[in-house]
Amino acid sequence: SWLESGFFWLGLLFGALILAPWIVIDYFRNKNEFIDTYIRKHLTKRVTERLIGGNVSNMTYLSHLLRFAEPWIFIFFSSCTFLIFKLRRNFMGNFKSQKSLIFVVTSVLLIFLPFGVAQTKLLYYLTPLYPFMAIACAIILDSLMKCNFSKPEMIVIKSFVALLFVIGSLCSIFVGFHISNA
């Protein structure tokens, strides 16, 4: 339904209106430098050569995600596992009921894929993943809250979610103040 939304297309149009003048002005200012820098270096060489980023690998990306997104990363992986099991049972029936989660998990994978394949790997390339991972966590927690649990079970679940929030906040603060340059 978001493809049918006028706001989606209007947002793309406004984004293009912001980007297009910069591209046109920069291109006509110095065509050769524009093609050499933006097309050859940034679009081609970052994919095929390790220009910057040192020895960052996909495993470094994963450890970075584990470090900066804990404990939420485990909820995201759990939501992916949940989705796989749901789709294995009754694909078409569960596809319709889980389309939001499918969209979010697919978005994470499609965003990660180009950066995982590219030779130049910078840790801040993973930043666009975080909102989609958070949405996946919210979808799972929302569906958990809508289940028919007894009052004591619901108290335990809400306490667990609150505990995760506290742990996540403390981990974020700790990691944020203890980042090493090594």
C-alpha positions in Angstrom: 0.0 0.0 0.0 3.0 2.3 0.5 3.6 2.2 -3.2 0.1 3.6 -3.8 0.7 6.4 -1.3 1.1 9.8 -2.7 3.4 10.8 0.2 5.9 8.1 -0.9 6.1 9.4 -4.4 6.1 13.0 -3.2 9.0 12.2 -0.9 11.0 10.7 -3.8 10.2 13.8 -5.9 11.4 16.2 -3.2 14.5 14.0 -2.7 15.3 14.2 -6.4 14.7 18.0 -6.4 17.3 18.3 -3.7 19.8 16.0 -5.3 19.4 16.9 -9.0 20.7 20.6 -8.8 23.8 19.4 -6.9 24.6 16.8 -9.5 24.0 19.1 -12.4 26.0 22.0 -11.0 28.9 19.8 -10.0 28.9 18.0 -13.3 29.0 21.2 -15.4 31.6 22.8 -13.0 34.2 20.2 -13.9 32.9 17.2 -16.0 36.2 15.2 -15.9 36.6 15.5 -12.1 33.0 14.7 -11.5 33.2 11.5 -13.6 36.6 10.5 -12.2 35.7 11.2 -8.5 32.0 10.3 -8.2 31.6 7.7 -10.9 34.9 5.9 -11.1 36.2 6.3 -7.5 33.1 6.3 -5.3 30.7 4.1 -7.3 33.2 1.7 -9.0 36.4 1.4 -7.0 34.7 1.2 -3.6 33.0 -1.9 -4.8 36.0 -3.5 -6.4 38.9 -2.3 -4.3 39.6 -1.7 -0.6 40.1 2.0 -0.7 39.6 2.8 3.0 38.4 0.9 6.0 41.5 -1.3 6.7 40.8 -5.0 7.4 37.1 -4.6 8.0 35.3 -7.8 6.9 31.7 -9.0 7.0 32.6 -10.7 10.3 33.7 -7.3 11.6 30.3 -6.0 10.5 28.5 -8.7 12.4 30.6 -8.1 15.6 29.9 -4.4 15.2 26.2 -5.1 15.0 26.4 -7.3 18.0 28.3 -4.7 20.0 26.3 -1.6 19.1 22.8 -3.2 18.8 22.8 -5.5 21.8 20.4 -6.9 23.1 18.1 -5.8 20.3 20.1 -7.7 17.7 19.1 -10.9 19.4 15.4 -9.9 19.1 16.0 -9.1 15.4 17.6 -12.6 14.8 14.7 -14.1 16.7 12.2 -12.3 14.5 14.0 -13.7 11.4 13.9 -17.2 12.9 10.2 -16.7 13.8 9.5 -15.5 10.2 11.3 -18.5 8.6 9.3 -21.0 10.8 6.0 -19.2 10.1 6.6 -19.2 6.3 7.7 -22.9 6.2 4.4 -24.0 7.7 1.9 -22.2 5.5 3.6 -19.9 3.1 0.7 -18.1 1.4 -1.4 -17.8 4.6 1.5 -16.5 6.7 2.9 -14.3 3.9 -0.2 -12.2 4.0 -0.3 -12.0 7.8 3.5 -11.3 8.2 4.0 -9.0 5.2 5.2 -6.1 7.4 7.9 -8.3 9.0 8.8 -9.7 5.6 9.2 -6.2 4.2 11.4 -5.1 7.1 13.6 -8.2 7.2 14.0 -8.1 3.4 14.9 -4.4 3.6 17.7 -5.2 6.1 19.1 -7.9 3.9 18.9 -5.7 0.7 20.6 -2.8 2.5 23.3 -5.1 3.9 24.0 -7.0 0.7 25.7 -4.2 -1.4 27.9 -3.3 1.6 28.7 -6.9 2.3 29.8 -7.5 -1.3 31.8 -4.2 -1.6 35.5 -4.4 -0.9 35.6 -1.0 0.9 33.8 -1.5 4.2 33.2 1.2 6.7 31.3 0.5 9.9 29.0 3.5 9.5 27.7 2.0 6.3 25.6 -0.2 8.6 23.7 2.8 10.0 20.7 2.5 7.6 20.1 -1.0 9.0 19.3 0.1 12.5 15.8 1.7 11.9 14.6 -1.4 10.0 16.0 -3.7 12.7 14.2 -1.6 15.4 10.9 -1.9 13.4 11.3 -5.7 13.2 11.8 -5.8 17.0 8.7 -3.6 17.4 6.6 -5.8 15.1 7.6 -8.9 17.1 7.0 -7.3 20.4 3.6 -5.9 19.2 2.5 -9.4 18.0 3.7 -10.8 21.4 1.6 -8.3 23.3 -1.5 -9.1 21.2 -1.4 -12.8 22.1 -3.9 -14.2 24.6 -1.8 -14.5 27.7 -3.0 -14.6 31.2 -2.5 -11.6 33.4 0.5 -13.1 35.3 2.1 -14.2 32.0 1.6 -10.7 30.6 3.3 -9.2 33.6 6.3 -11.5 33.1 6.4 -10.6 29.4 6.2 -6.8 30.0 8.8 -7.1 32.8 11.1 -8.9 30.4 10.6 -6.2 27.7 11.3 -3.5 30.3 14.4 -5.4 31.4 15.6 -5.6 27.8 15.0 -1.9 27.4 17.1 -1.2 30.5 19.9 -3.6 29.4 19.9 -2.1 25.9 20.1 1.4 27.3 22.9 0.6 29.7 24.8 -1.3 26.9 24.5 1.6 24.6 25.8 4.0 27.2 28.6 1.8 28.1 29.7 1.0 24.6 29.3 4.7 23.6 31.8 5.8 26.3 34.2 2.9 25.9 34.9 2.9 22.2 38.6 2.3 21.4 40.3 3.3 18.3 42.0 -0.1 17.9 
